[in-house]
């Protein structure tokens, strides 16, 4: 059974703190993604990665960075959390194969609140 | 520009009714992929279907069916004989280069 896990379901942080969101997949997928989901805006891609140590900016990378040191793990970093980063963060993974790119497997999400 | 529009923000129907979720897309690509995802209250998005642009055949899976029409750039999703467990947010998506563009989603309420 395929699985994507995220380190926390709920997280509360203070403005200015450094925040790490961790995502692990056990499917040996090449691609991994970080999205944020906000009411009325749907899912927006923050960063993605095709392989270890590779990263690509998505549509809204500002204020975020990522790290992929191992194939199964993709971390999202908020260098200095701000209140406008309060959101639901979703991690996903997929195979590299062209048609399979959209068959993403999602984690349960981390609801981050920045106060 | 590549874009996915789900004009219905929220729909409520009574259990056992049929319901159709609309999805309209824009792309300049001749080869593309379309997807539907379901996000139940638990939060985890679940992949439902993938369609490539060369396959316009409609798909049926149990109570779910999908109508892909290139002429109208639509990829609509119908649930027949809806059930309370179908209550969720449904996202339509389009592959753009190496990324997926999601629509804003339609929240579906199935009322008992």
Interface residues (C-beta under 8 A of the other chain):
Chain A: X40 X41 X42 X43 X45 X48 X50 X56 X58 X59 X88 X90 X92 X99 X101 X102 X103 X104 X105 X106 X107 X108 X109
Chain B: X33 X35 X42 X43 X44 X45 X46 X47 X50 X52 X91 X93 X95 X98 X99 X100 X102 X103 X104 X105
